[in-house]
Amino acid sequence: MVRTKLVAILLGPSGVGLVGLYASVTGLVGTISGLGIASSGVREVAEAHGSGDVARLSVTAKTLRRASWGTGILGWILSVAFAFPLSQWAFGSGERAGAIALLGASLLVAAVSAGQSALIQGTRRISDLARLSILGTVAGTVISLGLYAWLRERAIVPVVIATAIANLGFSWWFARKISLDDVPLTVHETWRQSRRLLTQGLAFMWSAVAAAGVALITRSLIVRELGLESNGIHQAAWGISGMFAGFILGAMGSDFFPRLTAVSDDHEQVNRLVNEQTEIGILLALPGLMGTLAFGPWIMNVFYSAKFLPGADLLPWFVLGVFGKVVSWPMGFTMIAKGAKGWFAISETGAAACQLILTVGLLYGFGLVGTAVAYAVLYLIYTFAIFRICKHLTGFEWSGSTLRLLCSSALMVLVAFGCRHLMGDVAALIAGGILTAYASLFSLRGFAQRLGENHRIVKQACKIPGVKRICIR
């Protein structure tokens, strides 16, 4: 949040738009070259760790590290080889080709770092993963502040590379704490072990390529039709809308995925975990989403600047989409945990195609706000599609408790959305504030009921005057 504010002040909307485009370009190349190794690596490490066989875990970890180096080098080569056409496609000219080629170095560093993070995540060292995230974010903020203040837009490439190197150092420090045997592994054995990573990883890669491709096409279209400044406004609104949910989804991927993988053959356990995670995700995200709906213009001004205020019109639609993402995210992990590569690839390809069609049509029909409307419609469709796939794979159904919470929270979001569009500014602000306060208390009570009054978090919350009466019946 701090870094976002500083970048917005130092670079302005056009600079933020430029950062977003570079991120889309390198993200697409990195996704293709990564071959899904980092994602499939988490699953393989989790299985090896769950078996209790240290030798198996050591072989998996060594294979993962070597594969990460290989995909990182491939990413740099692809960045250099396709720098000019990528610059032409994204920016409409070849003048950014040199910068894209240099950014290839960050792909090598990021790939190695991602492999080490996958090892930490797969062994469920969640506290180390949290520390790694915090240190990386703090280092990135310090690096960004110093270089952007000094070089402004010329610092974009150095910031990306320096931040990637810092993250690599932190990931190495925490990964070395994992106790592994020094197992011999020939090139032939490495390749044989890597094929399992690649088999699982290609489905992840295709999904991520589709998403990265849609993001790049969307931003490129915005730049071509509306200008670089409009892309910066779009980037700001999209980032703010998912800020609070991003915390939850990141945590969900860190701990929930390895746990789900461990019980992937037990459908009853899988369905129970998905229902539990859906409830926790909704309760954690709801206050932030309601606050974003209520105080959108203020939030844009606080986290960015007054130049980004047009992005407030996009926020309500993005929030609807993010709510759908929170609901569908746990179900999506079912396909990954069970290794249902075909269903995963089909669902993600369909989602990318749907988003692209909606975005292109609504961008030309309604301008910049059309891209946000497309995001909301996409996740409405995607949530029900994923539900049907999970029902086919595990017989999944939302539990009564989950369904009641889903309906209640969806109603609150829709009422807040309606207030934002149908009321005047002052009335909408007051109504939104009341709804946000209610949603916060609603979530707090929901946590107390699910965690129990003896849980340390509930005990701490109950020390706040008046909270105990709300949380404990």
LODREN-856236 format. One record per residue (C-alpha): residue in three letters; chain; y, z, x. Coordinates in nm, 4 decimals, decimal comma, padded with zeros to 6 digits. Layout:
N
ATOM|ALA|A|Y|Z|X
...
***
This chain:
473
ATOM|MET|A|00,0000|00,0000|00,0000
ATOM|VAL|A|00,2374|00,0895|00,2838
ATOM|ARG|A|00,1460|-00,2260|00,4739
ATOM|THR|A|00,1952|-00,4385|00,1629
ATOM|LYS|A|00,5449|-00,2986|00,1131
ATOM|LEU|A|00,6429|-00,3513|00,4763
ATOM|VAL|A|00,5134|-00,7089|00,4843
ATOM|ALA|A|00,6981|-00,7876|00,1603
ATOM|ILE|A|01,0263|-00,6574|00,3013
ATOM|LEU|A|00,9899|-00,8232|00,6403
ATOM|LEU|A|00,8518|-01,1614|00,5279
ATOM|GLY|A|00,9613|-01,2051|00,1649
ATOM|PRO|A|00,7709|-01,4041|-00,1022
ATOM|SER|A|00,7312|-01,7176|00,1106
ATOM|GLY|A|00,5927|-01,5146|00,4024
ATOM|VAL|A|00,3485|-01,3319|00,1773
ATOM|GLY|A|00,2436|-01,6677|00,0348
ATOM|LEU|A|00,1855|-01,8009|00,3861
ATOM|VAL|A|-00,0280|-01,4981|00,4759
ATOM|GLY|A|-00,2311|-01,5536|00,1585
ATOM|LEU|A|-00,2930|-01,9193|00,2405
ATOM|TYR|A|-00,4038|-01,8420|00,5956
ATOM|ALA|A|-00,6362|-01,5755|00,4549
ATOM|SER|A|-00,7842|-01,8262|00,2093
ATOM|VAL|A|-00,8432|-02,0870|00,4797
ATOM|THR|A|-01,0041|-01,8490|00,7289
ATOM|GLY|A|-01,1920|-01,6779|00,4479
ATOM|LEU|A|-01,3505|-02,0062|00,3433
ATOM|VAL|A|-01,4509|-02,0996|00,6983
ATOM|GLY|A|-01,5758|-01,7484|00,7722
ATOM|THR|A|-01,7804|-01,7420|00,4549
ATOM|ILE|A|-01,9507|-02,0725|00,5367
ATOM|SER|A|-02,0205|-01,9825|00,8999
ATOM|GLY|A|-02,1280|-01,6272|00,8099
ATOM|LEU|A|-02,4300|-01,7594|00,6165
ATOM|GLY|A|-02,4319|-01,4390|00,4109
ATOM|ILE|A|-02,5766|-01,2477|00,7072
ATOM|ALA|A|-02,3600|-00,9372|00,6578
ATOM|SER|A|-02,4580|-00,9026|00,2902
ATOM|SER|A|-02,8280|-00,9697|00,3370
ATOM|GLY|A|-02,8158|-00,7445|00,6436
ATOM|VAL|A|-02,7228|-00,4445|00,4289
ATOM|ARG|A|-03,0267|-00,5074|00,2095
ATOM|GLU|A|-03,2644|-00,5512|00,5052
ATOM|VAL|A|-03,1302|-00,2454|00,6879
ATOM|ALA|A|-03,1526|-00,0377|00,3676
ATOM|GLU|A|-03,5180|-00,1372|00,3220
ATOM|ALA|A|-03,6021|-00,0657|00,6881
ATOM|HIS|A|-03,4187|00,2664|00,6791
ATOM|GLY|A|-03,5900|00,3628|00,3538
ATOM|SER|A|-03,9327|00,2996|00,5087
ATOM|GLY|A|-03,8734|00,5708|00,7704
ATOM|ASP|A|-03,9991|00,3377|01,0451
ATOM|VAL|A|-03,7530|00,3668|01,3360
ATOM|ALA|A|-03,9085|00,0705|01,5192
ATOM|ARG|A|-03,8646|-00,1537|01,2164
ATOM|LEU|A|-03,5046|-00,0377|01,1748
ATOM|SER|A|-03,4370|-00,1024|01,5453
ATOM|VAL|A|-03,5727|-00,4564|01,5257
ATOM|THR|A|-03,3687|-00,5258|01,2119
ATOM|ALA|A|-03,0512|-00,3885|01,3719
ATOM|LYS|A|-03,0960|-00,5915|01,6921
ATOM|THR|A|-03,1652|-00,9074|01,4917
ATOM|LEU|A|-02,8596|-00,8446|01,2772
ATOM|ARG|A|-02,6346|-00,8004|01,5799
ATOM|ARG|A|-02,7550|-01,1184|01,7479
ATOM|ALA|A|-02,7256|-01,3144|01,4251
ATOM|SER|A|-02,3699|-01,1840|01,3775
ATOM|TRP|A|-02,2702|-01,3115|01,7218
ATOM|GLY|A|-02,4201|-01,6513|01,6404
ATOM|THR|A|-02,2380|-01,6841|01,3071
ATOM|GLY|A|-01,9121|-01,5656|01,4645
ATOM|ILE|A|-01,9267|-01,8315|01,7349
ATOM|LEU|A|-02,0091|-02,0902|01,4688
ATOM|GLY|A|-01,7023|-01,9805|01,2712
ATOM|TRP|A|-01,4711|-02,0305|01,5673
ATOM|ILE|A|-01,6187|-02,3749|01,6404
ATOM|LEU|A|-01,5733|-02,4819|01,2759
ATOM|SER|A|-01,2132|-02,3549|01,2734
ATOM|VAL|A|-01,1268|-02,5651|01,5768
ATOM|ALA|A|-01,3195|-02,8720|01,4577
ATOM|PHE|A|-01,1686|-02,8764|01,1074
ATOM|ALA|A|-00,8273|-02,7275|01,1807
ATOM|PHE|A|-00,6341|-03,0468|01,1045
ATOM|PRO|A|-00,8025|-03,1399|00,7720
ATOM|LEU|A|-00,7822|-02,7766|00,6580
ATOM|SER|A|-00,4115|-02,7721|00,7373
ATOM|GLN|A|-00,3655|-03,0985|00,5478
ATOM|TRP|A|-00,5556|-02,9668|00,2468
ATOM|ALA|A|-00,3974|-02,6217|00,2262
ATOM|PHE|A|-00,0424|-02,6920|00,3427
ATOM|GLY|A|00,0001|-03,0628|00,2765
ATOM|SER|A|00,0542|-03,1397|00,6472
ATOM|GLY|A|-00,1156|-03,0910|00,9838
ATOM|GLU|A|00,1542|-02,8662|01,1322
ATOM|ARG|A|-00,0548|-02,5478|01,0842
ATOM|ALA|A|-00,3662|-02,6864|01,2568
ATOM|GLY|A|-00,2997|-02,5003|01,5824
ATOM|ALA|A|-00,2647|-02,1676|01,4022
ATOM|ILE|A|-00,5890|-02,2248|01,2088
ATOM|ALA|A|-00,7732|-02,3035|01,5342
ATOM|LEU|A|-00,6431|-01,9820|01,6919
ATOM|LEU|A|-00,7429|-01,7804|01,3848
ATOM|GLY|A|-01,1006|-01,8887|01,4548
ATOM|ALA|A|-01,1089|-01,6153|01,7213
ATOM|SER|A|-01,0663|-01,3569|01,4452
ATOM|LEU|A|-01,3764|-01,4977|01,2720
ATOM|LEU|A|-01,5902|-01,4281|01,5786
ATOM|VAL|A|-01,4601|-01,0734|01,6083
ATOM|ALA|A|-01,4863|-01,0118|01,2326
ATOM|ALA|A|-01,8462|-01,1388|01,2186
ATOM|VAL|A|-01,9603|-00,8973|01,4908
ATOM|SER|A|-01,7708|-00,6141|01,3215
ATOM|ALA|A|-01,9259|-00,7019|00,9824
ATOM|GLY|A|-02,2746|-00,6861|01,1333
ATOM|GLN|A|-02,2098|-00,3367|01,2678
ATOM|SER|A|-02,0599|-00,2272|00,9349
ATOM|ALA|A|-02,3703|-00,3596|00,7556
ATOM|LEU|A|-02,5836|-00,1412|00,9819
ATOM|ILE|A|-02,3706|00,1648|00,8991
ATOM|GLN|A|-02,3789|00,0876|00,5264
ATOM|GLY|A|-02,7513|00,0105|00,5150
ATOM|THR|A|-02,8344|00,3455|00,6769
ATOM|ARG|A|-02,6112|00,5113|00,4139
ATOM|ARG|A|-02,3759|00,6747|00,6634
ATOM|ILE|A|-02,1105|00,6768|00,3933
ATOM|SER|A|-01,8781|00,9258|00,5621
ATOM|ASP|A|-01,8704|00,7115|00,8784
ATOM|LEU|A|-01,8056|00,4036|00,6655
ATOM|ALA|A|-01,5126|00,5826|00,5012
ATOM|ARG|A|-01,3703|00,6851|00,8385
ATOM|LEU|A|-01,4133|00,3297|00,9648
ATOM|SER|A|-01,2190|00,1981|00,6653
ATOM|ILE|A|-00,9393|00,4521|00,7039
ATOM|LEU|A|-00,8988|00,3957|01,0779
ATOM|GLY|A|-00,9028|00,0178|01,0323
ATOM|THR|A|-00,6378|00,0352|00,7607
ATOM|VAL|A|-00,4109|00,2660|00,9595
ATOM|ALA|A|-00,4456|00,0528|01,2731
ATOM|GLY|A|-00,3772|-00,2634|01,0716
ATOM|THR|A|-00,0626|-00,1094|00,9257
ATOM|VAL|A|00,0715|-00,0030|01,2666
ATOM|ILE|A|-00,0059|-00,3442|01,4191
ATOM|SER|A|00,1509|-00,5281|01,1243
ATOM|LEU|A|00,4672|-00,3183|01,1279
ATOM|GLY|A|00,5265|-00,3638|01,4987
ATOM|LEU|A|00,4538|-00,7360|01,5250
ATOM|TYR|A|00,6160|-00,8446|01,1958
ATOM|ALA|A|00,9322|-00,6490|01,2767
ATOM|TRP|A|00,9442|-00,8241|01,6137
ATOM|LEU|A|00,8292|-01,1801|01,5371
ATOM|ARG|A|00,8479|-01,2124|01,1543
ATOM|GLU|A|00,6365|-01,5107|01,0344
ATOM|ARG|A|00,5391|-01,6025|01,3914
ATOM|ALA|A|00,3403|-01,2776|01,4035
ATOM|ILE|A|00,0924|-01,3753|01,1296
ATOM|VAL|A|-00,1730|-01,5124|01,3676
ATOM|PRO|A|-00,1382|-01,2315|01,6295
ATOM|VAL|A|-00,1561|-00,9676|01,3541
ATOM|VAL|A|-00,4813|-01,1086|01,2137
ATOM|ILE|A|-00,6463|-01,1300|01,5573
ATOM|ALA|A|-00,5242|-00,7892|01,6780
ATOM|THR|A|-00,6329|-00,6201|01,3545
ATOM|ALA|A|-00,9785|-00,7781|01,3803
ATOM|ILE|A|-01,0158|-00,6510|01,7392
ATOM|ALA|A|-00,9146|-00,2988|01,6337
ATOM|ASN|A|-01,1728|-00,3032|01,3523
ATOM|LEU|A|-01,4377|-00,4219|01,5977
ATOM|GLY|A|-01,3681|-00,1253|01,8238
ATOM|PHE|A|-01,3952|00,1227|01,5373
ATOM|SER|A|-01,7151|-00,0329|01,3985
ATOM|TRP|A|-01,8763|-00,0234|01,7444
ATOM|TRP|A|-01,7855|00,3437|01,7850
ATOM|PHE|A|-01,9535|00,4473|01,4593
ATOM|ALA|A|-02,2516|00,2098|01,4888
ATOM|ARG|A|-02,3463|00,3528|01,8279
ATOM|LYS|A|-02,4096|00,6899|01,6608
ATOM|ILE|A|-02,7134|00,5491|01,4777
ATOM|SER|A|-03,0326|00,6461|01,6570
ATOM|LEU|A|-03,2287|00,3314|01,7456
ATOM|ASP|A|-03,5094|00,2457|01,9865
ATOM|ASP|A|-03,4500|-00,0045|02,2651
ATOM|VAL|A|-03,7001|-00,2622|02,1404
ATOM|PRO|A|-03,7688|-00,5878|02,3321
ATOM|LEU|A|-03,6924|-00,8976|02,1271
ATOM|THR|A|-03,7367|-01,2524|02,2562
ATOM|VAL|A|-03,5331|-01,5491|02,1356
ATOM|HIS|A|-03,8343|-01,6737|01,9360
ATOM|GLU|A|-03,8816|-01,3321|01,7709
ATOM|THR|A|-03,5094|-01,3104|01,6978
ATOM|TRP|A|-03,5214|-01,6447|01,5192
ATOM|ARG|A|-03,8320|-01,5436|01,3248
ATOM|GLN|A|-03,6677|-01,2187|01,2146
ATOM|SER|A|-03,3403|-01,3978|01,1383
ATOM|ARG|A|-03,5032|-01,6352|00,8918
ATOM|ARG|A|-03,5457|-01,3506|00,6443
ATOM|LEU|A|-03,1760|-01,2664|00,6787
ATOM|LEU|A|-03,0863|-01,6329|00,6316
ATOM|THR|A|-03,3127|-01,6779|00,3289
ATOM|GLN|A|-03,1399|-01,3933|00,1488
ATOM|GLY|A|-02,8008|-01,4678|00,3010
ATOM|LEU|A|-02,7678|-01,8292|00,1872
ATOM|ALA|A|-02,7403|-01,7212|-00,1764
ATOM|PHE|A|-02,4684|-01,4723|-00,0814
ATOM|MET|A|-02,2977|-01,7382|00,1282
ATOM|TRP|A|-02,2932|-01,9920|-00,1512
ATOM|SER|A|-02,1506|-01,7373|-00,3926
ATOM|ALA|A|-01,8785|-01,6366|-00,1488
ATOM|VAL|A|-01,8024|-01,9993|-00,0575
ATOM|ALA|A|-01,7563|-02,0830|-00,4244
ATOM|ALA|A|-01,5181|-01,7882|-00,4719
ATOM|ALA|A|-01,3258|-01,8599|-00,1506
ATOM|GLY|A|-01,3039|-02,2281|-00,2384
ATOM|VAL|A|-01,1584|-02,1528|-00,5804
ATOM|ALA|A|-00,9065|-01,9114|-00,4246
ATOM|LEU|A|-00,7991|-02,1715|-00,1701
ATOM|ILE|A|-00,7721|-02,4505|-00,4292
ATOM|THR|A|-00,5736|-02,2244|-00,6620
ATOM|ARG|A|-00,3250|-02,1252|-00,3939
ATOM|SER|A|-00,2974|-02,4789|-00,2639
ATOM|LEU|A|-00,2238|-02,6077|-00,6154
ATOM|ILE|A|00,0405|-02,3399|-00,6670
ATOM|VAL|A|00,2093|-02,4311|-00,3378
ATOM|ARG|A|00,2043|-02,8025|-00,4184
ATOM|GLU|A|00,3228|-02,7654|-00,7788
ATOM|LEU|A|00,5495|-02,4583|-00,7657
ATOM|GLY|A|00,6199|-02,3881|-00,3974
ATOM|LEU|A|00,5249|-02,1319|-00,1312
ATOM|GLU|A|00,7386|-01,8610|-00,2914
ATOM|SER|A|00,5446|-01,8863|-00,6192
ATOM|ASN|A|00,2229|-01,8469|-00,4244
ATOM|GLY|A|00,3615|-01,5268|-00,2728
ATOM|ILE|A|00,4423|-01,3940|-00,6203
ATOM|HIS|A|00,0916|-01,4858|-00,7413
ATOM|GLN|A|-00,0609|-01,3161|-00,4354
ATOM|ALA|A|00,1436|-01,0007|-00,4971
ATOM|ALA|A|00,0485|-00,9725|-00,8657
ATOM|TRP|A|-00,3180|-01,0402|-00,7946
ATOM|GLY|A|-00,3245|-00,7794|-00,5165
ATOM|ILE|A|-00,1511|-00,5085|-00,7215
ATOM|SER|A|-00,3719|-00,5590|-01,0271
ATOM|GLY|A|-00,6872|-00,5039|-00,8272
ATOM|MET|A|-00,5534|-00,2328|-00,5960
ATOM|PHE|A|-00,6930|00,0659|-00,7828
ATOM|ALA|A|-01,0122|-00,1075|-00,8898
ATOM|GLY|A|-01,0629|-00,2196|-00,5303
ATOM|PHE|A|-01,1119|00,1415|-00,4232
ATOM|ILE|A|-01,3858|00,1855|-00,6808
ATOM|LEU|A|-01,5594|-00,1460|-00,6186
ATOM|GLY|A|-01,5545|-00,0898|-00,2435
ATOM|ALA|A|-01,7164|00,2509|-00,2829
ATOM|MET|A|-01,9643|00,1028|-00,5292
ATOM|GLY|A|-02,0757|-00,1550|-00,2766
ATOM|SER|A|-02,1019|00,1039|00,0013
ATOM|ASP|A|-02,3322|00,3550|-00,1677
ATOM|PHE|A|-02,4595|00,2067|-00,4939
ATOM|PHE|A|-02,6086|-00,1097|-00,3444
ATOM|PRO|A|-02,8387|00,0674|-00,0926
ATOM|ARG|A|-02,9484|00,3159|-00,3604
ATOM|LEU|A|-03,0216|00,0366|-00,6072
ATOM|THR|A|-03,2159|-00,1586|-00,3442
ATOM|ALA|A|-03,4382|00,1433|-00,2807
ATOM|VAL|A|-03,5558|00,1494|-00,6469
ATOM|SER|A|-03,5315|-00,2229|-00,7222
ATOM|ASP|A|-03,8955|-00,2442|-00,8376
ATOM|ASP|A|-03,8514|00,0346|-01,0947
ATOM|HIS|A|-03,6668|-00,1274|-01,3864
ATOM|GLU|A|-03,6098|00,2005|-01,5675
ATOM|GLN|A|-03,4450|00,3504|-01,2605
ATOM|VAL|A|-03,2412|00,0349|-01,1997
ATOM|ASN|A|-03,1076|00,0344|-01,5553
ATOM|ARG|A|-03,0261|00,4052|-01,5402
ATOM|LEU|A|-02,8315|00,3640|-01,2149
ATOM|VAL|A|-02,6405|00,0615|-01,3478
ATOM|ASN|A|-02,5395|00,2520|-01,6623
ATOM|GLU|A|-02,4309|00,5552|-01,4584
ATOM|GLN|A|-02,2324|00,3415|-01,2163
ATOM|THR|A|-02,0650|00,1512|-01,5003
ATOM|GLU|A|-01,9455|00,4772|-01,6548
ATOM|ILE|A|-01,8159|00,6143|-01,3240
ATOM|GLY|A|-01,6455|00,2834|-01,2430
ATOM|ILE|A|-01,4654|00,2712|-01,5777
ATOM|LEU|A|-01,3547|00,6355|-01,5575
ATOM|LEU|A|-01,2197|00,5901|-01,2047
ATOM|ALA|A|-01,0400|00,2620|-01,2736
ATOM|LEU|A|-00,8974|00,3303|-01,6205
ATOM|PRO|A|-00,5911|00,5445|-01,5289
ATOM|GLY|A|-00,4826|00,3013|-01,2560
ATOM|LEU|A|-00,5226|-00,0031|-01,4802
ATOM|MET|A|-00,3332|00,1640|-01,7652
ATOM|GLY|A|-00,0568|00,2655|-01,5265
ATOM|THR|A|-00,0325|-00,0909|-01,3978
ATOM|LEU|A|00,0051|-00,2195|-01,7530
ATOM|ALA|A|00,2694|00,0398|-01,8372
ATOM|PHE|A|00,4817|00,0287|-01,5219
ATOM|GLY|A|00,4220|-00,3274|-01,3987
ATOM|PRO|A|00,7837|-00,4195|-01,3080
ATOM|TRP|A|00,8439|-00,0847|-01,1344
ATOM|ILE|A|00,5201|-00,1179|-00,9395
ATOM|MET|A|00,6124|-00,4695|-00,8229
ATOM|ASN|A|00,9488|-00,3408|-00,7054
ATOM|VAL|A|00,8061|-00,0318|-00,5325
ATOM|PHE|A|00,5129|-00,2019|-00,3579
ATOM|TYR|A|00,6950|-00,5274|-00,2836
ATOM|SER|A|01,0628|-00,5889|-00,3639
ATOM|ALA|A|01,2908|-00,7166|-00,6412
ATOM|LYS|A|01,2177|-01,0736|-00,5267
ATOM|PHE|A|00,8612|-01,0322|-00,6561
ATOM|LEU|A|00,9555|-00,9153|-01,0089
ATOM|PRO|A|00,8455|-01,2440|-01,1765
ATOM|GLY|A|00,4922|-01,1352|-01,0829
ATOM|ALA|A|00,5144|-00,8606|-01,3475
ATOM|ASP|A|00,4460|-01,1251|-01,6134
ATOM|LEU|A|00,1109|-01,1991|-01,4492
ATOM|LEU|A|00,0015|-00,8370|-01,4127
ATOM|PRO|A|-00,1183|-00,7667|-01,7723
ATOM|TRP|A|-00,3517|-01,0666|-01,7683
ATOM|PHE|A|-00,4832|-00,9815|-01,4232
ATOM|VAL|A|-00,5504|-00,6235|-01,5417
ATOM|LEU|A|-00,7653|-00,7539|-01,8289
ATOM|GLY|A|-00,9658|-00,9535|-01,5758
ATOM|VAL|A|-01,0020|-00,6572|-01,3403
ATOM|PHE|A|-01,1318|-00,4416|-01,6270
ATOM|GLY|A|-01,3999|-00,7035|-01,6911
ATOM|LYS|A|-01,4787|-00,7058|-01,3191
ATOM|VAL|A|-01,5288|-00,3281|-01,3134
ATOM|VAL|A|-01,7668|-00,3510|-01,6093
ATOM|SER|A|-01,9683|-00,6462|-01,4752
ATOM|TRP|A|-01,9817|-00,5418|-01,1076
ATOM|PRO|A|-02,2738|-00,2920|-01,1339
ATOM|MET|A|-02,4830|-00,5436|-01,3277
ATOM|GLY|A|-02,4180|-00,8068|-01,0620
ATOM|PHE|A|-02,5725|-00,5800|-00,7974
ATOM|THR|A|-02,9015|-00,5891|-00,9880
ATOM|MET|A|-02,9592|-00,9518|-00,8918
ATOM|ILE|A|-02,8820|-00,8804|-00,5260
ATOM|ALA|A|-03,0966|-00,5660|-00,5066
ATOM|LYS|A|-03,3940|-00,7454|-00,6620
ATOM|GLY|A|-03,3513|-01,0465|-00,4358
ATOM|ALA|A|-03,3048|-01,2795|-00,7354
ATOM|LYS|A|-03,1381|-01,5452|-00,5212
ATOM|GLY|A|-03,1648|-01,8240|-00,7781
ATOM|TRP|A|-03,0040|-01,6287|-01,0613
ATOM|PHE|A|-02,7335|-01,4994|-00,8275
ATOM|ALA|A|-02,6449|-01,8481|-00,7047
ATOM|ILE|A|-02,6455|-01,9911|-01,0590
ATOM|SER|A|-02,4245|-01,7143|-01,1997
ATOM|GLU|A|-02,1718|-01,7311|-00,9176
ATOM|THR|A|-02,1582|-02,1111|-00,9189
ATOM|GLY|A|-02,1018|-02,1103|-01,2935
ATOM|ALA|A|-01,8285|-01,8473|-01,2576
ATOM|ALA|A|-01,6509|-02,0459|-00,9846
ATOM|ALA|A|-01,6675|-02,3701|-01,1843
ATOM|CYS|A|-01,5413|-02,1942|-01,4968
ATOM|GLN|A|-01,2526|-02,0317|-01,3087
ATOM|LEU|A|-01,1522|-02,3592|-01,1463
ATOM|ILE|A|-01,1487|-02,5475|-01,4780
ATOM|LEU|A|-00,9544|-02,2702|-01,6516
ATOM|THR|A|-00,7081|-02,2320|-01,3630
ATOM|VAL|A|-00,6282|-02,6023|-01,3327
ATOM|GLY|A|-00,5900|-02,6473|-01,7084
ATOM|LEU|A|-00,3800|-02,3360|-01,7668
ATOM|LEU|A|-00,1669|-02,3810|-01,4533
ATOM|TYR|A|-00,0478|-02,7191|-01,5746
ATOM|GLY|A|-00,0161|-02,5942|-01,9325
ATOM|PHE|A|00,1544|-02,2559|-01,8817
ATOM|GLY|A|00,2741|-02,2484|-01,5223
ATOM|LEU|A|00,2097|-01,9585|-01,2871
ATOM|VAL|A|00,1104|-01,7155|-01,5633
ATOM|GLY|A|-00,1684|-01,9563|-01,6588
ATOM|THR|A|-00,3595|-01,8632|-01,3411
ATOM|ALA|A|-00,3639|-01,4994|-01,4540
ATOM|VAL|A|-00,4755|-01,5926|-01,8063
ATOM|ALA|A|-00,7595|-01,7932|-01,6502
ATOM|TYR|A|-00,8720|-01,4841|-01,4575
ATOM|ALA|A|-00,8847|-01,2733|-01,7756
ATOM|VAL|A|-01,0797|-01,5353|-01,9721
ATOM|LEU|A|-01,3199|-01,5848|-01,6817
ATOM|TYR|A|-01,4269|-01,2199|-01,6709
ATOM|LEU|A|-01,4682|-01,2035|-02,0468
ATOM|ILE|A|-01,7209|-01,4874|-02,0197
ATOM|TYR|A|-01,8735|-01,3616|-01,6931
ATOM|THR|A|-01,9424|-01,0088|-01,8213
ATOM|PHE|A|-02,1538|-01,1295|-02,1123
ATOM|ALA|A|-02,3304|-01,3897|-01,8957
ATOM|ILE|A|-02,4290|-01,1284|-01,6357
ATOM|PHE|A|-02,5443|-00,8951|-01,9125
ATOM|ARG|A|-02,7853|-01,1619|-02,0390
ATOM|ILE|A|-02,9198|-01,2256|-01,6874
ATOM|CYS|A|-02,9792|-00,8550|-01,6241
ATOM|LYS|A|-03,1501|-00,8229|-01,9607
ATOM|HIS|A|-03,3844|-01,1029|-01,8537
ATOM|LEU|A|-03,4525|-00,9479|-01,5110
ATOM|THR|A|-03,4955|-00,5790|-01,5982
ATOM|GLY|A|-03,4669|-00,5505|-01,9767
ATOM|PHE|A|-03,1214|-00,4010|-01,9254
ATOM|GLU|A|-02,9268|-00,2510|-02,2147
ATOM|TRP|A|-02,6103|-00,0468|-02,2109
ATOM|SER|A|-02,6926|00,3114|-02,3040
ATOM|GLY|A|-02,5273|00,4718|-02,6065
ATOM|SER|A|-02,3022|00,6764|-02,3792
ATOM|THR|A|-02,1993|00,3713|-02,1753
ATOM|LEU|A|-02,1362|00,1606|-02,4843
ATOM|ARG|A|-01,9143|00,4276|-02,6419
ATOM|LEU|A|-01,7154|00,4640|-02,3202
ATOM|LEU|A|-01,6860|00,0868|-02,2824
ATOM|CYS|A|-01,5524|00,0440|-02,6370
ATOM|SER|A|-01,3078|00,3353|-02,6067
ATOM|SER|A|-01,1667|00,2233|-02,2724
ATOM|ALA|A|-01,1471|-00,1435|-02,3798
ATOM|LEU|A|-00,9517|-00,0383|-02,6895
ATOM|MET|A|-00,7043|00,1601|-02,4755
ATOM|VAL|A|-00,6533|-00,1343|-02,2399
ATOM|LEU|A|-00,5991|-00,3763|-02,5284
ATOM|VAL|A|-00,3513|-00,1424|-02,7033
ATOM|ALA|A|-00,1540|-00,1033|-02,3779
ATOM|PHE|A|-00,1657|-00,4810|-02,3310
ATOM|GLY|A|-00,0310|-00,5282|-02,6854
ATOM|CYS|A|00,2498|-00,2767|-02,6283
ATOM|ARG|A|00,3511|-00,4597|-02,3131
ATOM|HIS|A|00,3858|-00,7905|-02,4995
ATOM|LEU|A|00,5024|-00,6883|-02,8473
ATOM|MET|A|00,7521|-00,4077|-02,7786
ATOM|GLY|A|01,0895|-00,4015|-02,6115
ATOM|ASP|A|01,1108|-00,2897|-02,2494
ATOM|VAL|A|01,2031|00,0743|-02,3179
ATOM|ALA|A|00,9595|00,1192|-02,6085
ATOM|ALA|A|00,6794|-00,0442|-02,4091
ATOM|LEU|A|00,7518|00,1847|-02,1132
ATOM|ILE|A|00,7371|00,4991|-02,3289
ATOM|ALA|A|00,4227|00,3906|-02,5141
ATOM|GLY|A|00,2592|00,2833|-02,1896
ATOM|GLY|A|00,3409|00,6145|-02,0244
ATOM|ILE|A|00,1854|00,8086|-02,3129
ATOM|LEU|A|-00,1253|00,5901|-02,3071
ATOM|THR|A|-00,1582|00,6282|-01,9296
ATOM|ALA|A|-00,1369|01,0075|-01,9563
ATOM|TYR|A|-00,3993|01,0042|-02,2321
ATOM|ALA|A|-00,6267|00,7761|-02,0284
ATOM|SER|A|-00,5962|01,0092|-01,7283
ATOM|LEU|A|-00,6988|01,3122|-01,9348
ATOM|PHE|A|-00,9731|01,1064|-02,1009
ATOM|SER|A|-01,1148|01,0138|-01,7593
ATOM|LEU|A|-01,0858|01,3691|-01,6290
ATOM|ARG|A|-01,2781|01,5013|-01,9274
ATOM|GLY|A|-01,5359|01,2264|-01,8870
ATOM|PHE|A|-01,5956|01,3265|-01,5249
ATOM|ALA|A|-01,6279|01,6941|-01,6159
ATOM|GLN|A|-01,8890|01,6125|-01,8799
ATOM|ARG|A|-02,0927|01,3964|-01,6401
ATOM|LEU|A|-02,0632|01,6065|-01,3237
ATOM|GLY|A|-02,0871|01,9498|-01,4849
ATOM|GLU|A|-01,8401|02,2372|-01,4717
ATOM|ASN|A|-01,9975|02,3763|-01,1511
ATOM|HIS|A|-01,9289|02,0592|-00,9489
ATOM|ARG|A|-01,6721|02,1192|-00,6724
ATOM|ILE|A|-01,4432|01,8370|-00,7927
ATOM|VAL|A|-01,4375|01,9782|-01,1465
ATOM|LYS|A|-01,3747|02,3292|-01,0122
ATOM|GLN|A|-01,0776|02,2058|-00,8087
ATOM|ALA|A|-00,9356|02,0146|-01,1066
ATOM|CYS|A|-00,9698|02,3195|-01,3331
ATOM|LYS|A|-00,7382|02,5170|-01,1043
ATOM|ILE|A|-00,4506|02,3018|-01,2359
ATOM|PRO|A|-00,2857|02,4842|-01,5313
ATOM|GLY|A|-00,4131|02,3525|-01,8651
ATOM|VAL|A|-00,6806|02,1283|-01,7190
ATOM|LYS|A|-00,9701|02,3679|-01,7760
ATOM|ARG|A|-00,9098|02,3619|-02,1509
ATOM|ILE|A|-00,9298|01,9814|-02,1434
ATOM|CYS|A|-01,2344|01,9517|-01,9161
ATOM|ILE|A|-01,4545|02,2347|-02,0380
ATOM|ARG|A|-01,5524|02,2610|-02,4000
***
